[in-house]
């Protein structure tokens, strides 16, 4: 199964040293107590490693014994292989793909409804007429829902660069300016 995991920059998590290109193993998998934790929804990694400038994120393959948590999409497993290190923009893109694939699932707490300003360098906004803004360097993920359903019809993911996309300016899913951020 493919999932996503956040780590400290040295690939440690709760005292365990993970290694790339090998299967990391532990004895038991219980979401509330032990095992290697990861998430099916990439954005749920941000619940545990919210400061992306001091964390690293990976796409992982999980196997062995597994246990799921009812809190979010967290999974505990006994075997984990780190597949690919993800940039913040790649993590957001994987989160967009997840929401497109599962539009009716519970939203991650980082997803704003209709309007959002980037905090900690990113924002994810979803709705019928979503818009987002941020400072230079912020990543904006915008998902537009269909008029009569929660299905996602259009998406945008871009970075405020100060040239093409200006700071403190609202943008919609078409990357068109919608006024100044207040």
Secondary structure, DSSP 4 states (H G I P E B T S, - for coil): -EEEEEEETTSEETTEE--BTSEEE-S--BTTTBSEEEESSGGGHHHH---GGGEEEEEEEEEEEEEE-SSSSEEEEEEEEEEEEE-HHHHHHHHHHHHHHTTTSPPPTTEEEEEEE-BTTEEEEEEEEEEEE--TT-EEEEEEEPTTSS-EEEEEEEE--SSSS-TTEEE-TT--EEEE--
